[in-house]
Amino acid sequence: MHFVLRSTLLVLAVTLPAFAQTPSVRVAIPLGIATSDIGTSDAKDGDHVFVTIDAVHVVNPSRHAAQSYEPSDFHLLVDGHTYLPSVRPGLGSLDLRVPGIVAPGDSTSVTVSFLVPSGTTNAKFEFTPHWIDDAGDTVDWCCYYL
């Protein structure tokens, strides 16, 4: 006796929505600043993306004077345009209503988001609080990138 094994293959075609990943924006960070992560996420309008720089770590260059910063001291430069911090819904980040202060010789870390046009591929980050170091020179974190 011979047995023939027959099988029937049932193929189901399932259409899944395409999940397009938001292209990352490459952000140059100036010398003297450390960050933990840079992320890109879609904004609801579809014409913009949020660029979020997590844990921007800056050090007060003065050992003798506390120094302050305004949210507007953080910039993202894209194709000749300057973008200021924006509130990214659902993310606890830089409070855009309150300036910060850093004790002498101390440091701080903040998370800051920017709303930039979709299709942005490269940007440069700046932090320009015009702090004064112990030699009396102005210190800004911009212009010098790796």
Stockholm file with secondary structure:
# STOCKHOLM 1.0

chainA/1-146         MHFVLRSTLLVLAVTLPAFAQTPSVRVAIPLGIATSDIGTSDAKDGDHVFVTIDAVHVVNPSRHAAQSYEPSDFHLLVDGHTYLPSVRPGLGSLDLRVPGIVAPGDSTSVTVSFLVPSGTTNAKFEFTPHWIDDAGDTVDWCCYYL
#=GR chainA/1-146 SS CCCCCCCCCCCCCCCCCCCCCCCCCEEECBTTCBCSEEEEEECTTSSEEEEEEEEEEEECSCSSCCEEECGGGEEEEETTEEECBCCCTTCCCCCTTSCEEECTTCEEEEEEEEEEETTCCEEEEEEEEEEECTTSCEEEECSCBC
#=GC SS_cons         CCCCCCCCCCCCCCCCCCCCCCCCCEEECBTTCBCSEEEEEECTTSSEEEEEEEEEEEECSCSSCCEEECGGGEEEEETTEEECBCCCTTCCCCCTTSCEEECTTCEEEEEEEEEEETTCCEEEEEEEEEEECTTSCEEEECSCBC
//
